[in-house]
């Protein structure tokens, strides 16, 4: 494994730089490197792009906004603590674009104004007060504790606005859930952009841990 910050709770780790040759990416599988129960992701149409064939650093999957996504599962613990993190670059936000969607745990998306939204099922949503722009790589992190949800851009916690009242204190509390990366489901459009790296934890990473992760990967993305 080529990632050292596991913090004891890593449940899913997908990395487009995980192979040793471009042949590793010709199948329909994006392999889980977390070291626990393998939750390999199955590809639907997303295209692998290798930016540096000699070193295989900076690779990513390209999602065209129509039917491109990955499907996997995640073993959540039942205590309500979660972290989802990914490296993401947007090509288009003319529609609300999914980062991930689940059938019973809600979704995480980018709105047409560039704000990022967390919207668990049966819960009010949170929007970031600041916005993303297209054609820029970002490290996007969503955390959930027993009391609150938080969103980070490039290691910096964002101010959140609450939609529909106070946020539910515990969300994403189903022990096992499917996860569709880049899939819009019934309420969003599919992702139009690139995704290079995904990590899911069953703990709430601290701000310092999120900064460590950001610093570990940022050189790949010109940060």
Secondary structure by P-SEA (a helix, b strand, c coil): cccccccccccbbbbcccccccccccccccccccccccbbbbbcbbbbbbcccccccbbbbbbccccccccccccccccccbbbbbbbccccccccccccccccccccccccccbbbbbcccbbbbbbccccccccccbbbbbbcccbbbbbcccbbbbbbbcccccccccccccbbbbbccccccccccccbbbcbbbbbcccccaaaaaaaaaaccccccc
